[in-house]
Structure formats: structure tokens, C-alpha cells
């Protein structure tokens, strides 16, 4: 690596630490609430596993072309 090469990425990382934090919570809402209590912006994603996490049913749905 030549002198100065790669510093652009380092600058971007340093800038990242100075920016506002936004948390994406894909877990139970209580986790996001705990973060919000610390005055941090939270985006709550209401995600559930396909077929309620039932692997056999998920495989059936995938075989039917739905997933």
C-alpha cells in the first residue's frame, strides 16, 4: 500500500463514530424500548420466522414456490 492509500476508509469509520446512532431492532419490542430509554432512535421491525419457525412447514411452502 502506498502512502496515504486506505486513509479514506479510516476517515469514513471515524466519521461514523461521530454520527447519530439508529438501532434496528428485530427482536422483542422490550429490547428496543430499553434502547429508546437511552434517547437513541429505534426502528422496530415486526419480523417472524416463516411458518412460525416450523421447518417442515417451511420446507413445504418452499417446495410450493411460495418462499
RAWOPE-V536750 format. One record per helix or strand of 2 or more residues. SS is the DSSP state (alpha for helix, beta for strand). FROM is the first residue (numbers start at 1). TO is the last residue. If there is no record, write none. Layout:
ss = [SS;SS]
from = [FROM;FROM]
to = [TO;TO]
This chain:
ss = [alpha;beta;alpha;beta;alpha;alpha]
from = [7;22;29;41;50;55]
to = [18;25;36;44;53;63]
